Amino acid sequence: MTDMPTWEEFMIPTLRVLNDGIVRTRRELCLLVAQDVHLTDDQMKEALSSGQFLYENRIGWGLSFLTNVGALVRPSRGNYTITDAGRQLLERFPLGVREQEIKALGDDPSSPIRAYVATTSRSAQPAASPPAPTSMTPTEQVQGGVARIHDEVASELLTRLQGKDPGFFEDAVVQLLLAMGYGGTTGSGSVTQLSNDGGIDGVIDQDVLGLSRVYVQAKRYAEGNVVQRPDVQAFVGALSGKADRGVFITTSRFTDGARGYAERVPTRIILIDGKRLADLMIRYGVGVQVRETYNIVEIDEDFFA
């Protein structure tokens, strides 16, 4: 082998290694996949500017994508195992598979492969392999790559939140609102008692005395369990006599009826669905951390003036 496999070309070897049903750590899995495709010593040493090994980065992309579409699952943090959908994918494409082929299966209701979930919007869909030099500028390629990374992280954020207990989710949304500045410079936020909270899950004090407050409702729902109009009506009722505004946050989405009601009711209600929630968490650094930073430079015209 002379060329490093692309992240797509690592997917079938990854499924092949996991086909024995053993749960493996990401580190162990990367080494076994590298052995499966017979990477050379030089290829094993290739690294990105961040110091991460290139083969681990590409295998990691494949792991993230395969987990997103249901071919793999994470029984615990950093551990992976294959699913029946993954075995069917391996059986159907033993010699290799492309991202778009898997996505096409996800659009088929009869397929065990789930539809790929891209939770954040982006202006350009990056290609699976590097585009021709004339198709995108280097800056556009960087921006497209960052957007795709955010897509993957956003999808995992929602999965992690849905897997936690309701109390954890309520605390997370309060932390997000504080990070967005809704606690002010001297304000605070808190989660209400889990029982008998009257439909209010969190309170953000905008000032020290708590004269100005933002009330929060948090619903940790699975993707298919949408927030209905009665849920929003109940939240508005809980605010009666307390405040004229509130924020309703969910990991799923709102029905048209729920959104229409929120727009018409006199109480100011902001609805944040799972897609926007993940985007805000990434934007304000809640539940995520910066892994790498790249500086893009240009000529300083003042220097040469």
C-alpha positions as CSV (number, residue, x, y, z in Angstrom):
1,M,0.0,0.0,0.0
2,T,1.4,3.4,-1.0
3,D,-1.4,5.7,-0.3
4,M,-3.1,6.3,3.1
5,P,-6.8,5.1,2.9
6,T,-9.4,7.8,3.0
7,W,-11.8,7.9,5.9
8,E,-14.4,6.2,3.7
9,E,-12.0,3.4,2.8
10,F,-11.4,2.8,6.5
11,M,-15.1,2.1,7.2
12,I,-15.4,-1.5,5.9
13,P,-12.1,-2.5,7.6
14,T,-13.5,-1.0,10.8
15,L,-16.7,-3.1,10.5
16,R,-14.6,-6.1,9.7
17,V,-12.6,-5.8,12.8
18,L,-15.7,-5.3,15.0
19,N,-17.6,-8.2,13.3
20,D,-16.6,-10.6,16.1
21,G,-18.9,-8.7,18.4
22,I,-16.3,-7.6,20.9
23,V,-16.5,-4.2,22.5
24,R,-13.3,-2.3,21.8
25,T,-11.8,1.0,22.8
26,R,-11.1,3.6,20.1
27,R,-7.4,3.2,20.6
28,E,-7.4,-0.6,20.4
29,L,-9.7,-0.4,17.4
30,C,-7.5,2.0,15.5
31,L,-4.5,-0.3,15.9
32,L,-6.4,-3.3,14.7
33,V,-7.8,-1.5,11.7
34,A,-4.3,-0.3,10.8
35,Q,-3.2,-3.9,10.9
36,D,-6.2,-5.1,8.9
37,V,-5.3,-2.7,6.0
38,H,-1.6,-3.4,6.4
39,L,-0.4,0.2,7.0
40,T,3.3,0.6,6.8
41,D,5.5,2.0,9.6
42,D,5.8,5.2,7.7
43,Q,2.0,5.5,7.3
44,M,1.6,4.8,11.0
45,K,3.8,7.8,11.8
46,E,2.1,10.3,9.5
47,A,0.7,13.1,11.7
48,L,-1.4,16.2,11.3
49,S,0.0,19.6,12.4
50,S,-1.9,19.1,15.7
51,G,0.2,15.9,16.4
52,Q,-2.6,13.5,16.0
53,F,-1.8,10.5,13.8
54,L,-3.4,10.8,10.4
55,Y,-4.7,7.2,10.3
56,E,-6.4,7.7,13.7
57,N,-8.0,10.9,12.6
58,R,-9.5,9.2,9.5
59,I,-10.6,6.1,11.3
60,G,-12.2,8.4,13.9
61,W,-14.2,10.1,11.1
62,G,-15.5,6.7,10.0
63,L,-16.4,5.7,13.6
64,S,-18.4,8.9,14.0
65,F,-20.2,8.5,10.7
66,L,-21.0,4.8,11.3
67,T,-22.3,5.5,14.7
68,N,-24.5,8.3,13.4
69,V,-26.2,5.9,10.9
70,G,-26.6,3.1,13.4
71,A,-23.9,0.7,12.1
72,L,-22.0,1.0,15.4
73,V,-23.0,1.8,18.9
74,R,-21.1,3.1,22.0
75,P,-22.0,1.0,25.0
76,S,-19.8,3.3,27.1
77,R,-17.6,6.3,26.6
78,G,-14.9,5.7,24.0
79,N,-16.0,2.1,23.3
80,Y,-17.5,0.7,20.2
81,T,-19.3,-2.4,19.0
82,I,-21.1,-3.4,15.8
83,T,-24.8,-3.6,15.3
84,D,-26.9,-5.9,13.0
85,A,-27.2,-2.9,10.6
86,G,-23.4,-2.8,10.6
87,R,-23.1,-6.5,9.8
88,Q,-25.6,-6.1,6.9
89,L,-23.5,-3.2,5.6
90,L,-20.4,-5.3,5.8
91,E,-22.1,-8.1,4.0
92,R,-23.5,-5.9,1.2
93,F,-20.2,-3.9,0.6
94,P,-17.4,-6.3,1.5
95,L,-14.9,-4.5,-0.7
96,G,-15.6,-0.9,0.3
97,V,-18.4,1.7,0.5
98,R,-18.9,5.4,0.0
99,E,-20.5,7.8,2.3
100,Q,-23.3,8.6,-0.2
101,E,-24.1,4.9,-0.7
102,I,-24.7,4.6,3.1
103,K,-26.8,7.8,3.1
104,A,-28.9,6.4,0.3
105,L,-29.6,3.3,2.4
106,G,-30.6,5.5,5.3
107,D,-33.3,7.1,3.1
108,D,-34.8,3.7,2.4
109,P,-37.5,2.9,5.1
110,S,-36.8,-0.8,4.7
111,S,-33.1,-0.5,5.5
112,P,-31.7,-1.0,9.0
113,I,-29.4,1.9,8.4
114,R,-30.6,5.1,10.0
115,A,-30.9,8.4,8.0
116,Y,-27.8,10.5,8.5
117,V,-28.5,13.4,10.9
118,A,-26.8,16.7,10.2
119,T,-28.0,18.9,13.0
120,T,-26.4,22.2,12.1
121,S,-26.9,24.1,8.8
122,R,-24.0,24.9,6.6
123,S,-23.6,26.8,3.4
124,A,-21.5,24.2,1.6
125,Q,-21.6,20.4,1.7
126,P,-17.9,19.3,1.8
127,A,-17.0,16.5,-0.6
128,A,-16.0,13.1,0.7
129,S,-12.6,13.5,-1.0
130,P,-10.7,16.8,-1.5
131,P,-12.4,18.9,-4.2
132,A,-10.6,20.0,-7.3
133,P,-8.4,23.1,-6.7
134,T,-10.7,25.3,-8.9
135,S,-14.0,24.2,-7.2
136,M,-13.3,25.8,-3.8
137,T,-10.8,28.2,-2.4
138,P,-8.6,26.9,0.5
139,T,-10.6,29.2,2.9
140,E,-13.8,27.6,1.7
141,Q,-12.4,24.1,2.2
142,V,-11.4,25.0,5.8
143,Q,-14.8,26.5,6.5
144,G,-16.5,23.5,5.0
145,G,-14.4,21.1,7.1
146,V,-15.1,23.0,10.3
147,A,-18.9,23.0,9.5
148,R,-18.8,19.2,9.0
149,I,-16.9,18.7,12.3
150,H,-19.6,20.8,14.0
151,D,-22.3,18.6,12.4
152,E,-20.7,15.5,13.9
153,V,-20.2,17.0,17.3
154,A,-23.8,18.5,17.3
155,S,-25.2,15.1,16.6
156,E,-23.3,13.5,19.4
157,L,-24.2,16.3,21.8
158,L,-27.9,15.5,21.3
159,T,-27.3,11.8,21.7
160,R,-25.4,12.3,24.9
161,L,-28.0,14.7,26.3
162,Q,-30.8,12.2,25.5
163,G,-28.9,9.5,27.3
164,K,-28.6,11.5,30.6
165,D,-31.3,11.8,33.2
166,P,-33.7,14.8,33.1
167,G,-31.9,16.6,36.0
168,F,-28.6,16.6,34.1
169,F,-30.3,18.1,31.0
170,E,-32.0,20.8,33.1
171,D,-28.7,21.8,34.6
172,A,-27.1,21.8,31.1
173,V,-29.6,24.2,29.7
174,V,-29.2,26.6,32.7
175,Q,-25.5,26.5,32.1
176,L,-26.0,27.3,28.5
177,L,-28.2,30.3,29.2
178,L,-25.7,31.6,31.7
179,A,-22.9,31.2,29.1
180,M,-25.1,33.2,26.7
181,G,-25.0,36.0,29.1
182,Y,-28.6,35.8,30.5
183,G,-27.3,35.8,34.1
184,G,-25.8,39.2,33.6
185,T,-22.5,40.1,35.2
186,T,-23.8,39.4,38.8
187,G,-26.8,37.2,38.1
188,S,-27.2,33.5,38.7
189,G,-29.1,30.5,37.6
190,S,-30.5,27.4,39.2
191,V,-32.5,24.2,38.6
192,T,-35.8,23.9,40.4
193,Q,-36.7,20.8,42.5
194,L,-37.3,17.8,40.3
195,S,-40.7,17.2,41.9
196,N,-43.5,19.7,42.1
197,D,-41.7,22.3,40.0
198,G,-45.0,23.5,38.5
199,G,-43.7,23.1,35.0
200,I,-40.7,25.3,35.5
201,D,-37.3,23.5,35.4
202,G,-34.9,26.4,35.8
203,V,-34.6,30.0,36.8
204,I,-32.1,32.6,35.6
205,D,-31.7,35.7,37.8
206,Q,-30.7,38.7,35.7
207,D,-29.6,40.7,38.7
208,V,-28.4,40.1,42.3
209,L,-31.8,40.6,43.9
210,G,-33.6,38.5,41.3
211,L,-35.9,41.3,40.3
212,S,-35.6,40.3,36.6
213,R,-36.0,36.6,36.0
214,V,-36.0,34.2,33.0
215,Y,-37.9,30.9,33.5
216,V,-36.9,27.7,31.7
217,Q,-38.7,24.6,30.7
218,A,-36.5,21.7,29.5
219,K,-37.8,18.6,27.8
220,R,-35.3,15.8,27.2
221,Y,-37.1,14.0,24.4
222,A,-36.0,11.5,21.8
223,E,-36.0,12.7,18.2
224,G,-39.4,11.1,17.4
225,N,-41.1,12.5,20.5
226,V,-42.0,16.0,19.5
227,V,-43.2,18.8,21.8
228,Q,-46.9,19.4,21.3
229,R,-49.0,22.6,21.8
230,P,-50.4,21.4,25.2
231,D,-46.8,21.2,26.5
232,V,-46.2,24.9,25.6
233,Q,-49.6,25.9,27.0
234,A,-48.8,24.2,30.3
235,F,-45.5,26.2,30.5
236,V,-47.4,29.4,29.8
237,G,-49.8,28.5,32.6
238,A,-46.9,27.8,35.0
239,L,-45.5,31.3,34.2
240,S,-48.8,33.0,35.1
241,G,-48.3,35.4,38.0
242,K,-44.5,34.9,37.9
243,A,-43.2,36.3,34.6
244,D,-44.2,37.4,31.1
245,R,-41.4,35.6,29.3
246,G,-39.7,32.2,29.3
247,V,-37.5,29.8,27.3
248,F,-38.7,26.3,26.3
249,I,-35.8,24.0,25.3
250,T,-36.0,20.4,23.9
251,T,-33.6,17.9,22.4
252,S,-36.3,17.0,19.8
253,R,-38.5,19.5,17.9
254,F,-41.8,21.4,18.2
255,T,-44.9,20.8,16.2
256,D,-46.3,23.6,14.0
257,G,-49.1,23.9,16.5
258,A,-46.7,24.5,19.3
259,R,-44.8,27.1,17.4
260,G,-48.0,28.9,16.3
261,Y,-49.3,29.0,19.8
262,A,-46.0,30.4,21.1
263,E,-46.1,33.2,18.5
264,R,-49.7,34.2,19.3
265,V,-49.7,34.1,23.1
266,P,-49.1,37.4,24.9
267,T,-46.4,35.8,27.1
268,R,-43.0,36.0,25.3
269,I,-41.9,32.4,24.8
270,I,-38.7,31.4,23.0
271,L,-38.7,27.9,21.6
272,I,-35.3,26.2,21.1
273,D,-35.3,22.8,19.4
274,G,-32.6,20.2,19.3
275,K,-30.9,21.6,16.2
276,R,-30.6,25.1,17.6
277,L,-29.7,23.8,21.0
278,A,-26.7,21.9,19.7
279,D,-25.6,24.9,17.6
280,L,-25.8,27.2,20.7
281,M,-23.9,24.7,22.9
282,I,-21.0,24.6,20.3
283,R,-21.1,28.4,19.8
284,Y,-20.9,29.1,23.6
285,G,-18.6,26.3,24.5
286,V,-21.0,24.3,26.7
287,G,-20.4,20.5,26.7
288,V,-17.6,20.9,24.2
289,Q,-13.9,22.0,24.2
290,V,-11.6,23.4,21.6
291,R,-9.4,20.6,20.3
292,E,-7.4,22.4,17.7
293,T,-6.9,25.9,16.5
294,Y,-5.6,26.9,13.1
295,N,-4.5,30.4,12.1
296,I,-5.1,31.7,8.6
297,V,-2.7,34.4,7.6
298,E,-2.6,37.1,4.9
299,I,-0.2,39.8,3.9
300,D,-0.1,42.8,6.2
301,E,-0.5,45.7,3.7
302,D,0.5,48.2,6.4
303,F,3.9,46.5,6.8
304,F,4.6,47.0,3.1
305,A,3.1,50.5,2.8
